[in-house]
Amino acid sequence: MEKLILSGNDLGNEGIIHTSSCLHKVDEIDLSRCGCKSDGAIGLASAVCEQTEEIGSLLLGGNAIGNRGMDAIASCLYNIKEYETTARESWGWGITKSGKKKMEKVLVALRKRRTFDFINDTSEKCGTAGAELNVVGCRVKIPTGATDKEVSLHVTSYYGTEDNSDQISPTLECRPYNTNFQKEISISLPNCFICDQPQPVVIKCSNDGLKWEDVGTLVHKNEHHHQFTTTHFTWYECFSLSRVLCIDKRVLLLSLLRQITPKCFVNSRIPLRQTTRKQNKK
């Protein structure tokens, strides 16, 4: 584990941005009281987002980065293992009450991520030639010419088994958030339910994993996947508009994951046992 401790050095924005180029070489970095302002925080956050693996910790206490810098750091907390420690220092960032509330919302979303039963992710460099990212049944396909520069893309799928009977797909998180593409990209989410007859399905997206809005509809005909197109990265889920379902979510989810990747069960909180189908009462 490599540590980089630069606290108390007057690096300023330029020094902070220059230092961020070595994030891939360290696991813990202390930039407390380094004269970092909002522009330095934005550059640092961008570098954190581009890391293909989580960094251990990032300390920024005593830097007056303000609300603008806080927004940037909040957007990269998902890629910091000890994000609670980073957020705890936000009292010294010179942010307003609204900024503190926004940070708390981000923390709520991040804490929720840790409650899912199965989490898997992947990352890929994408240039003008396009790319395809696959993670536990979820697929994101970016066509040629969708971006004119090379970007690091991260996709995470979340499978839960709590009784949320209207959600019929895993939750898919695509980062960096609000990455815009010049062409439509295709997203395919596995179907976690089967039904007796075609049912309407609504596609929802969220910028923070908390507040969701409808962005389109599909017709569920017992296909294995729900496929739709978009032009930007964010959170996505599919929900049923009907409760006419004929199999228990837990049962089908376990079956689906066994088919896709048995390795998902290594750290599962769900015991592996024989399951039986449950028919809907008509």
C-alpha positions, 0 to 999 in steps of 0.5 A: 500500500503506497501513501502520498502525504502532502498536507500543509504544502501550498500546492495551489490548484496547479499543484493539485492537478499535477499531483492527481496524475500519479493517483494510479501509483498510490492507495492513500493520498493526503492533500489537507491544507494544500491551498486547493480551490474549486478548480483544483478540486474539479481536476482532482475529481476528474482524475479519481473518476478515471481510475480503473480501481478504487483508491483507498482514501483521499483527505482534503480537509482545510481546503476552501473548495466551495460548493463547486468543488464539493460537487466535483468531489461528491461525483467521484466518491463512488471510486474512493473506498473510504468515502465516508472519511473524505465526506466527513472533512467537508465541514472545512470546505467552505460549503453552504447549507445547501451544499451540505444537504447535497453531500448527504444525499450523495452519501445516502446513495453510496450507502445504499449501494453497499446493501445490494446482494450482488455487485459486479463492475467492469471498465473499458477505454472507449475511443472513436472505434466504440466499445462494448461493456458486459457485466453480469448480463447487462450490456452497454454497446457504444457504436463507432463515432459516438465519441471523438476522444478516448474516455474511461468508462465504468459500468456497475450492475446491482442485483437485490432480492428485497421485495420490490416487486415492480422492479424487473431488472438489475440497477445499472450504474454508468460512469462518468455520470452525464457523459454525452455521446454523439450517437445513440448507445444501446443498453440491455438489461436482463429481465428478472421476471416472467409474466403470463401476457405482455406487460408495459415496462417503464425505463427510469433513470437517475442522476444520483441513484435516489430520485428517478424519472421515466424516460421511456416505455417498452412492452415486456413479452418474456424476453430475456433482456430489455433493450433501449437506447440513450445518449448519456451515462447515468443510472438505469432501471426497468419497472413493471407497470403491472403486478401480473407476475407468475414467479417469485423474484428471489427464485428467478434471480438466483436462476438467472445469476447461476446461468450468467456467472456462478462466481457471483455466489462466492460472497453472496448473502443468500444461501444456495439451496433448492428453490421452487416455482411459485405460481400466481393465484388467479 
